[in-house]
Amino acid sequence: MRLRYVPGQYQYLKKCEKTITDPEKLGYKLNKVFDNKAPIHVELGCGKGKFLRENAIKNPDINYFGFEKSVKVAYRCAKSTFENDPPNYYIVYSNGDILKEVFEEGSIDRIYLNFSDPWPKPSHYKRRLTHKNFLDIYKAVLVENGEIHMKTDNNDLFDYSIEQLKADGWEFVMITRDLHKSIYNEGNIMTEYEERFVNEGKKINKLIVRKKND
Ligand SMILES: C[S@@+](CC[C@H](N)C(=O)[O-])C[C@H]1O[C@@H](n2cnc3c(N)ncnc32)[C@H](O)[C@@H]1O
């Protein structure tokens, strides 16, 4: 579904207390946003933020950042925040490819890739969030043993991601091609896309990989 452009979206994001815009211009790393040393989890392409917000509520001892590069989507995400939302999450209106610029090296515990855009044309593979260029960025910002958690309905993207991760030496922690019928579904928090796909009867792929120590 195409989202309508609403005038003043960027200005709204600038003013919204739950949103960080232009993180590369802050003059400090995002690690400093929270006044504590709690683990940091980052979702790339957080959409309208259901997964981000529900995780933050469920896990008050973890700090969350949800990156969203589309102004229209980030605006919807910001609009669905509530005054009494927990303090441990922020929406970052930005492309996730700047993680290295905005986080300290080795400081993120977990990266979530939920229903990332599949970019089916080979000429667009570089945009896939599991392309080697992105994996190099994740390696730089993840802590030792830091993890990537990936969910997708798209089998082609999933197969490609497994290949990329294997070739790049990540340690596989778990993998399933039917999350909702597997033992790994316990405690699963669904994203907006996941809810839609599950209602359509689609199977959900999930994997977790760990950064190997050098
Ligand atoms: C298919 S939607 C999935 C949204 C949400 N994760 C879910 O599962 O409901 C993918 C989202 O990722 C965003 N996105 C894609 N590439 C991105 C990137 N490099 N950095 C930040 N956001 C990105 C898109 O704008 C889009 O909103």
The ligand as an ORCA input file, in Angstrom:
! r2SCAN-3c Opt
* xyz 0 1
  C       8.872     -4.181      4.089
  S       8.981     -2.966      5.317
  C       8.939     -3.888      6.842
  C       8.619     -3.024      8.036
  C       8.685     -3.718      9.401
  N      10.031     -4.171      9.703
  C       7.737     -4.871      9.481
  O       8.205     -6.027      9.473
  O       6.514     -4.657      9.585
  C      10.678     -2.514      5.200
  C      10.962     -1.142      5.786
  O      12.370     -0.971      5.846
  C      12.697      0.349      5.460
  N      14.093      0.289      4.976
  C      14.549     -0.372      3.889
  N      15.878     -0.234      3.761
  C      16.281      0.519      4.813
  C      17.544      1.011      5.249
  N      18.656      0.769      4.546
  N      17.591      1.762      6.378
  C      16.458      2.044      7.069
  N      15.233      1.612      6.703
  C      15.145      0.856      5.603
  C      11.671      0.697      4.394
  O      11.502      2.093      4.257
  C      10.424      0.012      4.946
  O       9.678      0.881      5.761
*
